[in-house]
């Protein structure tokens, strides 16, 4: 998760109550976004990982 002295960042994806939930965490802040399909969630997950430099 950590990259040197930079901020702690992570992107996770889980299936919860029939929805796909992507959680983006930077430092102590978290944002949860729900999707109907796994495909949509995986695209959003990939976009967020790229945006945060977590390849």
C-alpha positions in Angstrom: 0.0 0.0 0.0 2.6 2.6 1.0 5.1 4.0 -1.5 8.1 5.3 0.3 7.3 8.5 2.2 4.2 9.1 0.2 0.6 8.9 1.3 -1.0 5.5 2.0 -3.2 4.6 -0.9 -5.4 1.6 -1.8 -8.2 0.6 -4.1 -10.2 -2.5 -3.2 -13.3 -4.2 -4.8 -15.8 -6.5 -3.1 -19.2 -7.9 -3.8 -21.6 -6.8 -1.1 -25.4 -7.3 -1.0 -25.6 -8.0 -4.7 -23.6 -4.9 -5.7 -19.9 -4.4 -6.5 -18.3 -1.9 -4.2 -15.0 -0.1 -5.0 -13.3 1.6 -2.1 -10.7 4.2 -2.8 -8.6 5.1 0.3 -6.0 7.9 0.5 -4.5 8.6 3.9 -7.5 8.6 6.3 -10.2 9.4 3.7 -12.3 6.7 2.0 -14.8 6.9 -0.8 -17.1 3.9 -1.6 -18.8 3.6 -5.0 -21.3 0.9 -5.8 -21.9 -0.7 -9.3 -24.5 -3.1 -10.6 -22.0 -5.2 -12.7 -18.5 -6.5 -12.0 -17.3 -5.1 -15.4 -18.3 -1.5 -14.4 -16.6 -1.9 -11.1 -13.4 -3.4 -12.6 -13.2 -0.5 -15.1 -13.6 2.1 -12.2 -11.0 0.2 -10.1 -8.5 0.2 -13.0 -9.1 4.0 -13.6 -8.6 4.8 -9.9 -5.4 2.6 -9.6 -4.0 4.4 -12.6 -5.0 7.8 -11.3 -3.3 7.1 -7.9 -0.2 5.5 -9.5 -1.0 2.0 -8.1 -0.2 -0.1 -11.2 
